[in-house]
Amino acid sequence: MKLEDYCKQNEIEVNLEKTKCMIFNKTGRLLRKLFWFGNKRLETVREYKYLGFLITPSLNLNSSLKDLKDRAMRAFYTLKSKMGDQFKRDITTSLHLFDSLIKPILLYGSDYWGCLKLPKNNPIETLHMTFCKELLGVQKQTTNIGVLLELDRVPLSIYAKKNCVKNWERIAIRKDANFLSKASYEFALYNNTGWAQSIKDYLSQIGLMNVLLNENVTRQANLEASEREKDMFYQTSFLTIQQNTSKLRLFGKLKKTIALENYLINTKNMIDRISMTKFRLSNHGLMIEKGRHNHIERDNRKCPFCKHRVEDEFHFIIECPTYAPIRAQLLGELNLRENYYNDQSLFTLLMETENIIPLTAKYITRATTLREFILTKHRNMC
């Protein structure tokens, strides 16, 4: 009634098609109550998109993030369609376009939701990982940590938290906000709840509680928090891949630096490059990996051609006699002789030397093709 009186006094018309009512409650149920504007009844709804962000009666963040993901997904597949083969061929351009066009959609409104408790299966991260894996050409089951490190990426939630802390700086430190924003923040802070409390918990969690207590701080806390989060992610990730029990046992030995791997740019043949990526990230069909899925003990994951040896990446590249002609051609192109190096040194040379990796990738493609032919097509013909 007050809104109706105000609108009449100021000659303002309300668009009743866009005017809805929502009753917030913990259960998220649609509570039906009668609301009227003048003599017209307003609709009570279960969800409403306000300023482009979906809200629900239970304030369920998962529904909102899923909506952002769906919108970003459409933009992502439009981008893929327009780029065609260049999507996988030109990795640096694809990364740049994703960060410029898709990432802002995924992080929309994160200056408020970034530090809240995010769902375990975060839809934002799901789409980000889909993009990264399709870009590399690996399967969905490939370990997320390895994919992120290979492309020098970090979880998008880190950027969401950065935006949230930046917004907190604007409202709480610089006081650059309207009356309602300030009042909302102070009320939430006083009652230890909501967005303000999530900021406090987050800064305390990453060891930046001093920033929260020092209201005269001039440095940019959002940058400091972001860098600390990235450092924590990298430290945890490298410790994980270097464990003896890690699936990424080979990758843990090969990954030395925090950077986009050069072979992703220097290996011009896309098929060879994808073969190398799958090999590094243990997304291949060798028994060392296939046996893990079939719950076979590691020592029993034997090479189908060498019954006495485990078929791991080292055996595939250096030892297996089935690929001897292809291996000899590789060493010939490099003007190398096997007896110049011990086996481990040769493996390291082939997998870690920047200008040699494209040729090693070619070997992996050809050897994998031969392996598949012998084990499937040739067997079927017999």
C-alpha positions in Angstrom: 0.0 0.0 0.0 2.9 2.3 0.8 4.4 1.5 -2.6 1.1 2.2 -4.3 0.7 5.6 -2.5 4.3 6.6 -3.4 3.8 5.7 -7.1 0.6 7.7 -7.3 2.3 10.8 -5.7 5.2 10.6 -8.1 3.3 9.5 -11.2 5.2 6.2 -11.5 3.8 3.1 -13.1 4.7 -0.4 -11.8 5.2 -3.1 -14.4 3.2 -5.9 -12.7 4.4 -8.5 -15.2 7.9 -8.2 -13.8 6.8 -7.6 -10.2 6.8 -10.9 -8.2 6.7 -11.8 -4.5 9.0 -14.3 -2.7 8.8 -15.5 0.8 12.2 -16.6 2.1 12.4 -19.7 4.3 14.9 -22.4 5.2 13.1 -25.2 3.5 13.0 -23.5 0.2 9.3 -24.4 -0.2 6.9 -22.1 -2.2 4.8 -20.4 0.5 1.7 -19.0 -1.0 0.4 -15.8 0.5 -1.8 -13.2 -1.1 -0.1 -9.9 -2.1 -1.9 -7.2 -3.9 -0.9 -4.0 -5.7 -4.1 -1.9 -5.9 -6.7 -4.3 -7.1 -4.3 -6.7 -8.9 -2.9 -9.8 -7.3 0.9 -10.3 -7.5 2.4 -13.8 -8.3 4.3 -15.6 -5.6 7.3 -17.4 -7.1 9.9 -20.0 -6.2 12.8 -18.2 -8.1 13.5 -14.8 -9.4 16.4 -13.4 -11.4 17.3 -10.0 -9.9 19.9 -7.9 -11.7 20.9 -11.1 -13.6 21.4 -13.3 -10.5 19.0 -16.1 -9.7 17.6 -16.1 -6.1 15.5 -18.7 -4.4 13.4 -18.8 -1.2 16.1 -20.8 0.6 18.9 -18.6 -0.8 20.4 -21.8 -2.2 23.7 -20.8 -3.8 23.9 -24.0 -5.9 20.9 -23.0 -7.9 22.3 -19.6 -8.6 25.7 -21.0 -9.6 24.1 -23.6 -11.9 22.2 -20.8 -13.6 25.5 -19.0 -14.2 27.1 -22.2 -15.5 24.2 -22.7 -18.0 24.6 -19.2 -19.4 28.3 -19.6 -19.6 27.9 -23.0 -21.2 26.0 -21.5 -24.1 28.7 -18.8 -24.6 31.4 -21.5 -24.4 30.0 -23.7 -27.1 29.3 -20.7 -29.3 33.0 -19.8 -28.9 34.1 -23.4 -29.7 31.9 -23.4 -32.8 33.2 -20.2 -34.1 36.9 -21.2 -33.5 36.6 -24.6 -35.0 39.9 -26.5 -35.2 41.7 -23.4 -33.9 40.2 -24.0 -30.4 42.6 -26.9 -29.7 45.4 -25.7 -32.1 45.9 -22.2 -30.6 45.9 -22.8 -26.9 47.0 -19.4 -25.8 44.3 -17.7 -27.8 41.6 -20.1 -26.5 42.7 -19.4 -22.9 42.6 -15.6 -23.5 39.1 -15.8 -25.0 37.8 -17.9 -22.2 39.1 -15.5 -19.6 37.7 -12.5 -21.5 34.3 -13.9 -22.5 33.3 -16.9 -20.4 35.0 -16.3 -17.0 33.1 -13.0 -16.3 29.8 -14.8 -16.8 30.8 -17.6 -14.3 32.0 -15.0 -11.8 29.1 -12.7 -12.1 28.1 -11.4 -8.6 31.0 -13.1 -7.0 31.9 -9.9 -5.2 29.1 -11.0 -2.8 29.0 -14.8 -3.0 32.7 -15.5 -3.5 33.5 -16.1 0.2 30.3 -17.9 1.0 30.3 -21.6 1.5 30.4 -23.0 -2.0 28.9 -26.4 -3.0 31.2 -29.4 -3.1 30.5 -30.0 -6.8 30.7 -26.4 -7.7 29.0 -25.8 -11.1 31.5 -22.9 -11.8 34.5 -25.2 -11.4 32.7 -28.0 -13.4 32.5 -25.8 -16.5 36.0 -24.5 -16.1 37.4 -28.1 -15.9 35.3 -29.1 -19.0 36.9 -26.2 -20.9 40.4 -27.2 -19.8 40.0 -30.9 -20.6 38.5 -30.2 -24.0 41.3 -27.8 -24.8 43.9 -30.4 -23.9 42.0 -33.2 -25.6 42.0 -35.5 -22.6 39.1 -37.5 -21.2 36.7 -36.4 -18.4 38.3 -38.8 -15.9 41.7 -37.1 -16.1 42.8 -35.8 -12.7 41.8 -32.2 -12.3 45.0 -31.1 -10.5 47.2 -32.3 -13.4 45.0 -30.5 -16.0 45.2 -27.2 -14.1 49.0 -27.4 -13.6 49.6 -28.3 -17.2 47.8 -25.2 -18.4 49.0 -23.0 -15.4 45.4 -22.5 -14.2 43.9 -22.2 -10.7 40.4 -22.9 -9.5 38.0 -20.0 -10.4 36.9 -19.9 -6.8 40.2 -18.1 -6.0 39.2 -15.3 -8.3 35.6 -15.2 -6.8 37.2 -14.8 -3.3 39.4 -12.1 -4.7 36.4 -10.2 -6.0 34.7 -10.6 -2.7 37.6 -9.2 -0.7 37.9 -6.3 -3.2 34.2 -5.5 -2.6 34.8 -5.7 1.2 37.7 -3.2 0.8 35.4 -0.8 -1.0 32.6 -0.9 1.6 34.4 -1.4 4.9 37.8 0.3 4.3 37.3 3.0 1.7 33.6 3.6 2.6 32.9 4.0 -1.1 29.4 2.6 -0.9 25.8 3.8 -0.6 23.9 3.9 2.7 22.2 0.6 2.2 25.4 -1.3 1.5 27.1 0.2 4.5 24.1 -0.5 6.8 23.8 -4.1 5.5 27.5 -4.7 6.1 27.5 -3.3 9.6 24.4 -5.1 10.6 25.8 -8.5 9.3 29.1 -7.8 11.0 27.5 -6.9 14.3 25.4 -10.1 14.2 28.2 -12.4 13.0 26.3 -13.6 10.0 26.0 -13.5 6.2 28.4 -12.0 3.8 30.4 -9.9 6.3 31.0 -13.0 8.5 32.1 -15.0 5.5 34.8 -12.4 4.8 36.0 -12.5 8.3 36.2 -16.3 8.3 38.0 -16.4 5.0 40.7 -13.8 5.9 41.2 -15.7 9.2 41.5 -19.0 7.4 44.3 -17.8 5.1 46.2 -16.0 7.8 45.2 -12.4 7.0 43.1 -11.6 10.1 45.4 -8.6 10.7 43.9 -7.0 7.5 40.4 -7.3 8.9 41.4 -5.7 12.2 43.4 -2.8 10.7 40.8 -0.5 9.2 43.5 2.0 8.2 45.2 -0.5 5.9 46.2 1.0 2.6 47.5 -2.1 0.7 45.2 -4.1 -1.5 44.1 -7.0 0.6 42.4 -8.7 -2.4 45.7 -9.0 -4.2 47.5 -10.3 -1.1 44.7 -12.8 -0.4 44.7 -14.0 -4.1 48.4 -14.5 -4.1 48.3 -16.4 -0.9 45.5 -18.6 -2.2 47.4 -19.4 -5.3 50.6 -20.3 -3.3 48.5 -22.6 -1.2 47.0 -24.3 -4.2 50.3 -24.8 -5.9 52.0 -26.2 -2.7 49.2 -28.6 -2.1 49.0 -29.7 -5.8 52.7 -30.4 -6.1 52.8 -32.3 -2.8 49.9 -34.4 -4.1 51.3 -35.3 -7.5 54.7 -36.1 -6.0 53.4 -38.8 -3.6 54.3 -42.3 -4.4 50.6 -43.4 -4.4 49.6 -40.6 -6.8 48.0 -41.5 -10.1 50.1 -38.8 -11.6 53.3 -40.5 -10.8 55.0 -39.7 -14.1 53.6 -36.1 -14.2 55.0 -35.5 -10.7 58.5 -36.2 -12.0 58.1 -34.2 -15.2 56.3 -31.1 -13.9 59.1 -28.8 -12.7 57.7 -25.2 -12.9 54.5 -23.2 -12.5 53.9 -22.3 -16.1 52.1 -23.2 -19.2 54.1 -26.1 -20.7 56.0 -25.1 -23.8 55.3 -28.3 -25.7 51.6 -27.2 -25.8 52.7 -24.3 -28.0 55.7 -25.8 -29.8 54.2 -29.1 -30.9 52.5 -28.1 -34.1 50.9 -31.4 -34.9 47.7 -31.4 -32.8 47.4 -35.2 -32.7 50.9 -35.6 -31.5 50.5 -32.9 -28.9 47.3 -34.5 -27.5 49.2 -37.9 -27.4 51.9 -36.3 -25.3 49.4 -34.6 -22.9 47.5 -37.9 -22.4 50.8 -39.7 -21.8 52.0 -37.1 -19.2 48.6 -37.1 -17.4 48.3 -40.9 -17.3 45.2 -40.7 -19.6 46.3 -43.5 -21.8 45.6 -47.2 -22.4 48.8 -48.8 -21.1 48.3 -51.6 -18.5 49.8 -49.5 -15.7 46.7 -47.3 -16.0 44.1 -49.7 -17.4 45.0 -52.2 -14.6 44.4 -49.6 -12.0 40.8 -49.3 -13.2 40.4 -53.0 -13.2 41.8 -53.3 -9.6 44.9 -55.3 -10.8 47.9 -55.2 -8.5 50.6 -53.0 -9.9 53.2 -55.9 -10.3 50.6 -57.8 -12.4 49.9 -55.1 -14.9 52.1 -56.8 -17.5 52.8 -55.7 -21.0 50.7 -57.7 -23.5 53.9 -58.3 -25.6 56.4 -58.7 -22.8 54.8 -61.0 -20.3 57.6 -60.5 -17.7 57.5 -56.7 -17.6 55.0 -54.2 -16.2 53.7 -52.0 -19.0 54.4 -48.5 -17.7 55.4 -45.3 -19.5 59.1 -46.1 -19.2 58.7 -49.6 -20.7 56.6 -48.2 -23.5 59.1 -45.5 -24.5 62.4 -47.3 -23.8 62.2 -51.0 -23.5 59.3 -52.8 -25.4 60.8 -54.6 -28.5 57.4 -54.3 -30.3 58.1 -50.6 -31.0 61.8 -51.0 -31.7 61.6 -49.9 -35.4 59.7 -46.7 -34.4 62.1 -46.1 -31.6 65.1 -46.5 -33.9 63.6 -44.0 -36.3 63.1 -41.5 -33.4 66.7 -41.9 -32.2 67.9 -41.6 -35.8 66.1 -38.3 -36.3 67.9 -37.1 -33.1 71.3 -38.5 -34.1 71.3 -40.5 -30.9 72.4 -44.0 -30.2 70.8 -46.0 -27.3 74.2 -47.1 -26.0 75.2 -43.4 -25.5 72.8 -43.2 -22.6 71.6 -45.5 -19.9 67.8 -46.1 -20.1 66.8 -43.7 -17.4 68.9 -40.8 -18.9 67.5 -41.5 -22.3 63.9 -41.4 -21.0 64.6 -38.1 -19.2 66.1 -36.7 -22.4 63.1 -37.7 -24.5 60.5 -36.5 -22.1 62.0 -33.3 -20.8 64.2 -31.7 -23.5 62.1 -28.9 -25.1 63.2 -29.3 -28.7 63.0 -33.1 -28.5 59.5 -33.4 -27.0 57.6 -32.8 -30.4 59.5 -35.8 -31.8 58.8 -37.9 -28.7 55.1 -37.0 -29.1 55.2 -38.3 -32.6 56.7 -41.5 -31.4 54.0 -41.9 -28.8 51.3 -41.4 -31.5 52.8 -44.0 -33.8 53.5 -46.5 -31.1 50.1 -46.2 -29.6 48.5 -46.7 -33.1 50.6 -49.8 -33.6 49.7 -51.1 -30.2 46.0 -50.7 -30.8 46.2 -52.3 -34.2 48.0 -55.4 -32.9 45.6 -55.8 -29.9 42.3 -55.1 -31.7 42.2 -55.1 -35.5 44.9 -57.6 -36.1 43.5 -60.0 -33.5 40.0 -59.6 -35.0 41.4 -60.4 -38.5 43.0 -63.6 -37.2 
